[in-house]
């Protein structure tokens, strides 16, 4: 089995992000409450508004932090899965029939196609490395035993 896992380069996992956000809430609301008790009545509502907006932004970030592309070649099948924000797009190909092409120029996404199915990969690697990835796909598919597909 050969597998490629391409994912976002995120410095924080969703669990770590939740811990950071919770500590931000405690600190911010603590300071706002102190000033509210001193008579600055508008500080607390603005602190809540700020935390809601930051929370929404972090929610969007966390939703896409685990986005991934998995390309696996095993048992005569090339399986491609693209997970984006909890939505999964999946395509299966027979290795003998797969075409590997860039969508546009050498720095564009890589299109895998065959027998009526098409899927683009390479979103989570630098554009200048996509050509090398496409070349690697082609080399592995060429070396894969001909006729090794399931049911052939």
DACOR-V272853 format. One record per pair of residues at least 4 apart in sequence whose C-alpha atoms are under 8 Angstrom apart, sorted by sequence separation. I is the first residue (numbers start at 1). J is the second residue. If there is no record, write none. Layout:
i:j
I:J
I:J
//
This chain:
i:j
12:16
13:17
14:18
15:19
16:20
17:21
18:22
19:23
20:24
21:25
22:26
23:27
24:28
25:29
26:30
27:31
28:32
29:33
30:34
31:35
32:36
33:37
34:38
35:39
36:40
37:41
41:45
42:46
43:47
44:48
45:49
46:50
47:51
48:52
49:53
50:54
51:55
52:56
53:57
54:58
55:59
56:60
57:61
58:62
59:63
60:64
61:65
62:66
73:77
74:78
83:87
84:88
93:97
94:98
102:106
104:108
113:117
114:118
125:129
126:130
129:133
130:134
131:135
132:136
133:137
134:138
135:139
136:140
137:141
138:142
139:143
140:144
144:148
148:152
12:17
35:40
36:41
72:77
73:78
83:88
93:98
102:107
103:108
104:109
113:118
125:130
147:152
35:41
36:42
72:78
73:79
82:88
83:89
102:108
103:109
112:118
113:119
36:43
71:78
72:79
81:88
82:89
102:109
103:110
111:118
112:119
35:43
36:44
71:79
72:80
81:89
82:90
102:110
103:111
111:119
112:120
122:130
70:79
71:80
81:90
101:110
102:111
111:120
112:121
33:43
70:80
71:81
80:90
81:91
100:110
101:111
110:120
111:121
32:43
33:44
69:80
70:81
79:90
80:91
100:111
101:112
109:120
110:121
32:44
69:81
70:82
79:91
80:92
99:111
100:112
109:121
110:122
69:82
79:92
99:112
100:113
109:122
68:82
69:83
78:92
79:93
98:112
99:113
109:123
29:44
32:47
67:82
68:83
77:92
78:93
98:113
99:114
67:83
68:84
77:93
78:94
98:114
67:84
77:94
78:95
97:114
103:120
29:47
66:84
67:85
76:94
77:95
97:115
109:127
28:47
29:48
66:85
67:86
76:95
108:127
64:84
93:113
94:114
107:127
110:130
64:85
93:114
107:128
109:130
63:85
64:86
73:95
93:115
106:128
107:129
108:130
63:86
107:130
93:117
106:130
107:131
110:134
106:131
25:51
91:117
91:118
91:119
102:131
102:134
101:134
21:55
100:134
100:137
100:138
80:119
82:121
17:58
17:62
96:141
95:141
14:62
13:62
95:144
96:146
14:65
96:147
13:65
69:121
69:122
96:149
95:149
10:65
69:124
94:149
68:124
8:65
8:66
7:66
8:67
7:67
8:68
7:68
6:68
7:69
5:68
6:69
5:69
6:70
4:69
5:70
4:70
5:71
3:70
4:71
3:71
4:72
3:72
2:72
3:73
1:72
2:73
1:73
2:74
76:148
77:149
1:74
75:148
76:149
77:150
1:75
75:149
76:150
75:150
9:124
6:122
8:124
7:124
8:125
6:124
7:125
6:125
//
